[in-house]
Amino acid sequence: MAFLTRSRQFIFAKVMGQLPYRQELLVGEEKLLDLPKILVRDQILHVFVMTTPGMIKRGSLSDFFEGLNRNGISYTTFTSIQPDPTTDNVLEAKEACRKRGTQAIVAIGGGSVLDCAKIAGACIANLNFNPNSPSFLSKPLPPFYAVPTTAGSGSEITAGAVITKHIDGKHIKTPINDLRLVPKTVILDPVLTTSLPSSLTISSGMDAVSHVIEAYTNKFASRKTRIASETAFPLLINNIELAVKEPQNMQARENLLVGSYQAGLAITTNFVGYIHAISHAIGGRYGLTHGVINSQVNAFSLETLWRCYHGATSQAG
């Protein structure tokens, strides 16, 4: 079994490392406001906007909605998405989207919103797709536009999503991987991240750092994976603390978003590892924040390696 698993990882890493990513990427302040024109270009008349209640309540999307109205695009908002989205969230979004007859999905939020939108889109496009027992997709998602509001999950570039199932009172996280889950267009707008609490800025940033470490240290890491990791790491490490101290620092916020995107690219062309395996198990069982668990497991792993190394060198001496 171990041989088969490693063989699959080797083949997957080689193939993914060679695939081109044809994704439209916009980066910069207020770039969200360019999205209505992109939707017009793509001949979209009605969009399903998935986001959080907080984004609506704070008025963070008011200018975007006004832009949709000016361009003759009608929209439906959906905010019933909890952290670590469940199959119930997905099915509710699917039914709401079908009922409104929307042509495209715009996801504006953190990893939970983006993952929920991905799987809801999979259900809409693939009538036989069941999030409770996911399989490969036979059809692409509806036009999908991703706008991350946290710098961490990398869901805007990854070919995967995580859904939580409730079985016998237990919370079980299930990953779904398929290249059709990669969004059509991504907008990295630092303005949308300035209202993040410092704790979330740190935890989401450490999630992205975990992506870099796990992808880069994987023995099957491709050249594309290593380049993306080397690009992401300094952008993340040099800007997490700065963004916490100066929440309105747009350059720091933009650097974190780009770093998170590159870290997401690194794991999409390779794998995450034991850190995420442990994190998903603990998070699913106890409902703890994913990025916080990742950072703690990372610290524990590095400390253990350090002790093992020094123990071995002391014995050798």
Secondary structure, DSSP 4 states (H G I P E B T S, - for coil): -HHHHHHHHHHHHHHHHH-----EEEESTTGGGGHHHHHHHTT--EEEEE--HHHHHTTTTHHHHHHHHHTT-EEEEE----SS-BHHHHHHHHHHHHHHT-SEEEEEESHHHHHHHHHHHHHHH-TT--TTS----SSPPSPEEEEESSSS--TTT-SEEEEEEEETTEEEEEEEE-GGGS-SEEEE-GGGGTTS-HHHHHHHHHHHHHHHHHHHH-TT--HHHHHHHHHHHHHHHTTHHHHHH-TT-HHHHHHHHHHHHHHHHHHHTS---HHHHHHHHHHHHH---HHHHHHHHHHHHHHHHHHHHHHHHHHH-
